[in-house]
Amino acid sequence: MRLRMTPDTALAHSIRQDLTQFAGILRTNGHNWDVMGLNSRFNPDNTLSLAQVKEYWRIFLAGKKTGDPAAKNIDFYVNIPFCRSICSYCHFHSSTPRKGEIGGYVDNLLWNFKFFSPVFKGFAFRNLYIGGGTPSLLSEHQLKQLLDGLFKNFSFSHTGQKTFESNPGSACSSHFRTLKEFGFTSVSFGVQSLRPSVLRLNNRHYKDSESVLTAIARAKKAGFGDINADLIAGLAGDDVDGFKQSFTRLSKFLPHNIVVYGLLPGNRYLAEKLKMSSSYYFTRYYPALIKKLLPFMREFSEKAGYTTDLLEPFKWHWGFRRHGQASPDPKTNYSGEHCVCVFGVGLFSMSSIPKILQYRQTMLPAKTNPSAKTHKARRYTPREAMLGFIINKFDQGSRISTAEFSQTFGITLDAAFPYALRALTFLKVLDRQPEFYVFNFARCEHKYIYTLFFFREQGHTVTDTARGPR
């Protein structure tokens, strides 16, 4: 006689099958448990021209009034995809510039500004971020030319942030003075390590901590009251004591903010620099490293006058902000929000029109041919937008505001993902609090595996939507 399966036993059976499948996906992904790698919106399925991109923005902004949140919360990103040398660990698209290449690139950006300017007439962008690459490679003339064209064609909020990314080795006082003249409020330095041997091994351009101290001092002298410095935990040639040394010395330079990123290595870096397998790095080496570093960073940063964000071990970035600095996010003021609206300009820049389209520029457009297909894009469905929301929140921490989800999508979290929440409740992972759903992940890989339950709802197969690392 066949035993009748109860709802609970049927759920348990389904969960066991799913967990087996999800563990297999994680193994296929080299045990990389970074949840941002699950975001299917990073995988384009279409190509667009400049003219088509312009039309998408025109349609999105049509009929929106100045007081509309969508009109107030558009951020502007400019990408400068050049570096003096390419860091061994870097995943970003960048190259060493040929003679005259940066000047030609700036000219192309200026043409893009004029091309898109009419669409955004009457709208003020919230925040401005110029990144790369290494924007500080621009000459003083090129920087002034770029900013002059940018501010002549677009308007920006007086209350938003304007941030410029810089390498300590190419930062100079004239850049900082020019940035202040154009109203910039923040600079961000990619420090990564203060150990010369680590910098050399990872092909970093500057060779000592003196350039970092000098760069921060120059930015302060120019009047910047919001200076960020980044470090990376897990670099080849570094160790626990070495990272602690870098963190301690950097905090004594008194940047207003320090962000620590966990290293997400590619296969080549794992083999040539770290000399270990992906499985070993993500399941043993990195979790053990972070377990040792987090208590130190918490204790030392508090003594040094920094406020910390959520220092949980199942993240890939942690922020430390000096007391009195009010910006919610150290570099961009986005504060981890999901539906951020970003207009990006420049080669390899990423743009996002909330719940509609995400695209990346992959070719430089010819000035006389805005119909050339220069952008890779993906239109995403409401379901994909919801999944992106979940992924973003898990990248930031381990809780989701039920009210924020409902306000964003017009549906409750329980109605959108009934199976996922039932499964996670059954596994005793979910704590339903009045305002938040809190997820208790016991191991680093659990966040990745349990996120896959949200892909398991009706009409979505995990194998189709789960992707590899960033």
TAUR-V567741 format. One record per residue. N is the residue number from 1. PHI is phi in whole degrees, -180 to 180 (999 if undefined). NEAR is the number of other ideal C-beta (glycine too) atoms within 12 Angstrom. Layout:
n=N phi=PHI near=NEAR
n=N phi=PHI near=NEAR
//
This chain:
n=1 phi=999 near=3
n=2 phi=-82 near=4
n=3 phi=-72 near=8
n=4 phi=-80 near=8
n=5 phi=-84 near=12
n=6 phi=-76 near=10
n=7 phi=-55 near=12
n=8 phi=-68 near=14
n=9 phi=-70 near=14
n=10 phi=-65 near=18
n=11 phi=-65 near=24
n=12 phi=-61 near=18
n=13 phi=-64 near=18
n=14 phi=-63 near=23
n=15 phi=-65 near=29
n=16 phi=-60 near=17
n=17 phi=-63 near=18
n=18 phi=-64 near=33
n=19 phi=-62 near=27
n=20 phi=-63 near=17
n=21 phi=-65 near=23
n=22 phi=-65 near=34
n=23 phi=-64 near=24
n=24 phi=-66 near=18
n=25 phi=-64 near=32
n=26 phi=-62 near=36
n=27 phi=-63 near=21
n=28 phi=-61 near=21
n=29 phi=-85 near=32
n=30 phi=69 near=28
n=31 phi=65 near=32
n=32 phi=-76 near=37
n=33 phi=-96 near=41
n=34 phi=-68 near=38
n=35 phi=-67 near=41
n=36 phi=-64 near=32
n=37 phi=-69 near=34
n=38 phi=-86 near=41
n=39 phi=-76 near=36
n=40 phi=-66 near=32
n=41 phi=-70 near=38
n=42 phi=-81 near=30
n=43 phi=-112 near=22
n=44 phi=-69 near=24
n=45 phi=-131 near=19
n=46 phi=-155 near=20
n=47 phi=-122 near=21
n=48 phi=-132 near=33
n=49 phi=-94 near=26
n=50 phi=-59 near=35
n=51 phi=-63 near=21
n=52 phi=-69 near=24
n=53 phi=-60 near=40
n=54 phi=-59 near=31
n=55 phi=-68 near=21
n=56 phi=-59 near=29
n=57 phi=-67 near=36
n=58 phi=-61 near=20
n=59 phi=-65 near=16
n=60 phi=-62 near=27
n=61 phi=-86 near=29
n=62 phi=-61 near=16
n=63 phi=83 near=10
n=64 phi=-82 near=23
n=65 phi=-95 near=13
n=66 phi=-57 near=14
n=67 phi=-81 near=11
n=68 phi=-66 near=17
n=69 phi=-54 near=18
n=70 phi=-66 near=25
n=71 phi=-82 near=24
n=72 phi=-87 near=23
n=73 phi=-114 near=29
n=74 phi=-98 near=38
n=75 phi=-103 near=43
n=76 phi=-115 near=41
n=77 phi=-126 near=39
n=78 phi=-116 near=47
n=79 phi=-107 near=36
n=80 phi=-114 near=41
n=81 phi=-88 near=36
n=82 phi=-126 near=34
n=83 phi=-138 near=32
n=84 phi=-67 near=23
n=85 phi=-146 near=24
n=86 phi=-97 near=24
n=87 phi=-65 near=35
n=88 phi=-62 near=29
n=89 phi=-92 near=34
n=90 phi=-72 near=31
n=91 phi=-100 near=24
n=92 phi=-79 near=27
n=93 phi=-79 near=23
n=94 phi=-155 near=28
n=95 phi=-150 near=23
n=96 phi=-81 near=19
n=97 phi=-74 near=27
n=98 phi=-81 near=11
n=99 phi=-59 near=8
n=100 phi=82 near=12
n=101 phi=-70 near=21
n=102 phi=-64 near=34
n=103 phi=-60 near=22
n=104 phi=-65 near=19
n=105 phi=-67 near=34
n=106 phi=-61 near=36
n=107 phi=-58 near=20
n=108 phi=-66 near=31
n=109 phi=-62 near=40
n=110 phi=-62 near=29
n=111 phi=-64 near=26
n=112 phi=-61 near=39
n=113 phi=-57 near=29
n=114 phi=-66 near=23
n=115 phi=-64 near=30
n=116 phi=-90 near=38
n=117 phi=-52 near=26
n=118 phi=-59 near=17
n=119 phi=-65 near=29
n=120 phi=-100 near=29
n=121 phi=-61 near=14
n=122 phi=91 near=18
n=123 phi=-112 near=34
n=124 phi=-110 near=24
n=125 phi=-68 near=38
n=126 phi=-77 near=33
n=127 phi=-120 near=38
n=128 phi=-127 near=40
n=129 phi=-134 near=40
n=130 phi=-108 near=44
n=131 phi=-134 near=42
n=132 phi=-177 near=37
n=133 phi=64 near=36
n=134 phi=-132 near=39
n=135 phi=-59 near=43
n=136 phi=-71 near=42
n=137 phi=-74 near=36
n=138 phi=-63 near=37
n=139 phi=-70 near=21
n=140 phi=-60 near=21
n=141 phi=-63 near=16
n=142 phi=-64 near=30
n=143 phi=-65 near=36
n=144 phi=-63 near=22
n=145 phi=-61 near=24
n=146 phi=-63 near=40
n=147 phi=-69 near=34
n=148 phi=-62 near=20
n=149 phi=-67 near=27
n=150 phi=-63 near=37
n=151 phi=-78 near=27
n=152 phi=-75 near=16
n=153 phi=-102 near=29
n=154 phi=-136 near=33
n=155 phi=-110 near=24
n=156 phi=-133 near=31
n=157 phi=-65 near=24
n=158 phi=-74 near=14
n=159 phi=-99 near=17
n=160 phi=-83 near=27
n=161 phi=-94 near=38
n=162 phi=-127 near=38
n=163 phi=-119 near=38
n=164 phi=-124 near=46
n=165 phi=-91 near=42
n=166 phi=-144 near=47
n=167 phi=-92 near=39
n=168 phi=-56 near=41
n=169 phi=-76 near=28
n=170 phi=-118 near=34
n=171 phi=-74 near=42
n=172 phi=-142 near=27
n=173 phi=-61 near=22
n=174 phi=-63 near=21
n=175 phi=-60 near=37
n=176 phi=-64 near=33
n=177 phi=-64 near=21
n=178 phi=-63 near=30
n=179 phi=-61 near=41
n=180 phi=-65 near=25
n=181 phi=-60 near=19
n=182 phi=-95 near=25
n=183 phi=86 near=24
n=184 phi=-70 near=37
n=185 phi=-111 near=35
n=186 phi=-147 near=40
n=187 phi=-127 near=45
n=188 phi=-128 near=42
n=189 phi=-106 near=49
n=190 phi=-85 near=42
n=191 phi=-86 near=45
n=192 phi=71 near=42
n=193 phi=-162 near=43
n=194 phi=-113 near=38
n=195 phi=-98 near=33
n=196 phi=-55 near=22
n=197 phi=-66 near=20
n=198 phi=-69 near=36
n=199 phi=-62 near=36
n=200 phi=-64 near=22
n=201 phi=-62 near=25
n=202 phi=-101 near=33
n=203 phi=63 near=25
n=204 phi=-80 near=39
n=205 phi=-73 near=27
n=206 phi=-83 near=34
n=207 phi=-119 near=22
n=208 phi=-154 near=23
n=209 phi=-77 near=31
n=210 phi=-62 near=17
n=211 phi=-66 near=29
n=212 phi=-68 near=41
n=213 phi=-60 near=26
n=214 phi=-65 near=24
n=215 phi=-63 near=39
n=216 phi=-64 near=36
n=217 phi=-63 near=22
n=218 phi=-64 near=30
n=219 phi=-66 near=40
n=220 phi=-65 near=24
n=221 phi=-63 near=18
n=222 phi=-75 near=28
n=223 phi=107 near=20
n=224 phi=-77 near=35
n=225 phi=-104 near=24
n=226 phi=-142 near=34
n=227 phi=-119 near=46
n=228 phi=-108 near=44
n=229 phi=-136 near=48
n=230 phi=-101 near=39
n=231 phi=-127 near=45
n=232 phi=-121 near=44
n=233 phi=-97 near=43
n=234 phi=111 near=38
n=235 phi=-63 near=40
n=236 phi=-59 near=35
n=237 phi=88 near=28
n=238 phi=-100 near=35
n=239 phi=-149 near=23
n=240 phi=-59 near=22
n=241 phi=-65 near=16
n=242 phi=-66 near=28
n=243 phi=-67 near=36
n=244 phi=-58 near=29
n=245 phi=-63 near=25
n=246 phi=-63 near=39
n=247 phi=-63 near=40
n=248 phi=-64 near=26
n=249 phi=-66 near=28
n=250 phi=-63 near=40
n=251 phi=-63 near=35
n=252 phi=-73 near=23
n=253 phi=-77 near=34
n=254 phi=61 near=25
n=255 phi=-67 near=43
n=256 phi=-72 near=35
n=257 phi=-151 near=47
n=258 phi=-125 near=47
n=259 phi=-118 near=37
n=260 phi=-105 near=43
n=261 phi=-108 near=34
n=262 phi=-79 near=38
n=263 phi=-70 near=41
n=264 phi=-109 near=36
n=265 phi=-81 near=39
n=266 phi=-84 near=24
n=267 phi=-63 near=21
n=268 phi=-66 near=16
n=269 phi=-65 near=30
n=270 phi=-60 near=29
n=271 phi=-76 near=18
n=272 phi=-89 near=17
n=273 phi=-104 near=27
n=274 phi=-83 near=31
n=275 phi=56 near=16
n=276 phi=-150 near=24
n=277 phi=-80 near=19
n=278 phi=-61 near=30
n=279 phi=-60 near=21
n=280 phi=-66 near=19
n=281 phi=-63 near=35
n=282 phi=-79 near=37
n=283 phi=-100 near=24
n=284 phi=-127 near=19
n=285 phi=-63 near=30
n=286 phi=-66 near=37
n=287 phi=-59 near=29
n=288 phi=-67 near=20
n=289 phi=-63 near=31
n=290 phi=-66 near=33
n=291 phi=-60 near=22
n=292 phi=-81 near=21
n=293 phi=-83 near=36
n=294 phi=-61 near=31
n=295 phi=-60 near=17
n=296 phi=-63 near=30
n=297 phi=-62 near=37
n=298 phi=-63 near=25
n=299 phi=-68 near=19
n=300 phi=-69 near=28
n=301 phi=-63 near=35
n=302 phi=-65 near=19
n=303 phi=-67 near=16
n=304 phi=-85 near=26
n=305 phi=93 near=21
n=306 phi=-112 near=35
n=307 phi=-97 near=25
n=308 phi=-102 near=31
n=309 phi=-91 near=27
n=310 phi=-69 near=23
n=311 phi=-93 near=27
n=312 phi=-86 near=28
n=313 phi=-78 near=31
n=314 phi=-102 near=36
n=315 phi=-124 near=35
n=316 phi=-122 near=35
n=317 phi=-161 near=31
n=318 phi=-140 near=36
n=319 phi=-109 near=36
n=320 phi=-132 near=39
n=321 phi=-121 near=31
n=322 phi=-64 near=28
n=323 phi=-55 near=17
n=324 phi=99 near=13
n=325 phi=-88 near=28
n=326 phi=-94 near=18
n=327 phi=-62 near=28
n=328 phi=-66 near=20
n=329 phi=-122 near=29
n=330 phi=-63 near=39
n=331 phi=-115 near=41
n=332 phi=-125 near=34
n=333 phi=71 near=31
n=334 phi=-75 near=27
n=335 phi=57 near=26
n=336 phi=74 near=29
n=337 phi=-66 near=28
n=338 phi=-84 near=32
n=339 phi=-86 near=31
n=340 phi=-69 near=35
n=341 phi=-104 near=36
n=342 phi=-126 near=33
n=343 phi=-107 near=45
n=344 phi=-107 near=37
n=345 phi=-131 near=50
n=346 phi=118 near=43
n=347 phi=-58 near=34
n=348 phi=72 near=31
n=349 phi=-70 near=37
n=350 phi=-107 near=35
n=351 phi=-127 near=40
n=352 phi=-145 near=38
n=353 phi=-105 near=36
n=354 phi=-50 near=29
n=355 phi=63 near=27
n=356 phi=-124 near=26
n=357 phi=-154 near=34
n=358 phi=-131 near=38
n=359 phi=-148 near=38
n=360 phi=-132 near=34
n=361 phi=-78 near=37
n=362 phi=-116 near=25
n=363 phi=-140 near=22
n=364 phi=-78 near=27
n=365 phi=-74 near=31
n=366 phi=-73 near=17
n=367 phi=-59 near=18
n=368 phi=-97 near=10
n=369 phi=-140 near=16
n=370 phi=-70 near=23
n=371 phi=-90 near=19
n=372 phi=-67 near=21
n=373 phi=-77 near=23
n=374 phi=-116 near=33
n=375 phi=-127 near=37
n=376 phi=-97 near=27
n=377 phi=-139 near=31
n=378 phi=-145 near=29
n=379 phi=-84 near=23
n=380 phi=-117 near=30
n=381 phi=-78 near=20
n=382 phi=-55 near=19
n=383 phi=-65 near=24
n=384 phi=-66 near=34
n=385 phi=-64 near=32
n=386 phi=-65 near=36
n=387 phi=-62 near=41
n=388 phi=-62 near=38
n=389 phi=-61 near=39
n=390 phi=-59 near=42
n=391 phi=-60 near=35
n=392 phi=-61 near=32
n=393 phi=-67 near=37
n=394 phi=-72 near=43
n=395 phi=-66 near=33
n=396 phi=-81 near=31
n=397 phi=-178 near=30
n=398 phi=-138 near=31
n=399 phi=-143 near=27
n=400 phi=-130 near=41
n=401 phi=-76 near=26
n=402 phi=-67 near=28
n=403 phi=-67 near=16
n=404 phi=-64 near=24
n=405 phi=-62 near=33
n=406 phi=-63 near=20
n=407 phi=-67 near=16
n=408 phi=-75 near=29
n=409 phi=-116 near=29
n=410 phi=71 near=14
n=411 phi=-151 near=19
n=412 phi=-76 near=21
n=413 phi=-62 near=34
n=414 phi=-67 near=21
n=415 phi=-73 near=17
n=416 phi=-76 near=28
n=417 phi=-134 near=35
n=418 phi=-64 near=20
n=419 phi=-68 near=26
n=420 phi=-58 near=39
n=421 phi=-72 near=31
n=422 phi=-64 near=26
n=423 phi=-64 near=35
n=424 phi=-72 near=39
n=425 phi=-68 near=24
n=426 phi=-60 near=25
n=427 phi=-82 near=27
n=428 phi=62 near=16
n=429 phi=-97 near=29
n=430 phi=-97 near=29
n=431 phi=-114 near=20
n=432 phi=-85 near=21
n=433 phi=-98 near=16
n=434 phi=-55 near=10
n=435 phi=-110 near=16
n=436 phi=-133 near=20
n=437 phi=-98 near=33
n=438 phi=-106 near=23
n=439 phi=-110 near=36
n=440 phi=-101 near=23
n=441 phi=-94 near=29
n=442 phi=-83 near=18
n=443 phi=-135 near=22
n=444 phi=-60 near=34
n=445 phi=-73 near=32
n=446 phi=-63 near=29
n=447 phi=-60 near=41
n=448 phi=-66 near=41
n=449 phi=-64 near=41
n=450 phi=-72 near=42
n=451 phi=-63 near=44
n=452 phi=-64 near=44
n=453 phi=-62 near=40
n=454 phi=-71 near=45
n=455 phi=-82 near=38
n=456 phi=-91 near=34
n=457 phi=-67 near=28
n=458 phi=-54 near=12
n=459 phi=92 near=14
n=460 phi=-132 near=25
n=461 phi=-103 near=16
n=462 phi=-61 near=32
n=463 phi=-67 near=18
n=464 phi=-82 near=17
n=465 phi=-108 near=29
n=466 phi=-75 near=34
n=467 phi=-124 near=30
n=468 phi=-79 near=24
n=469 phi=-69 near=30
n=470 phi=-61 near=24
//
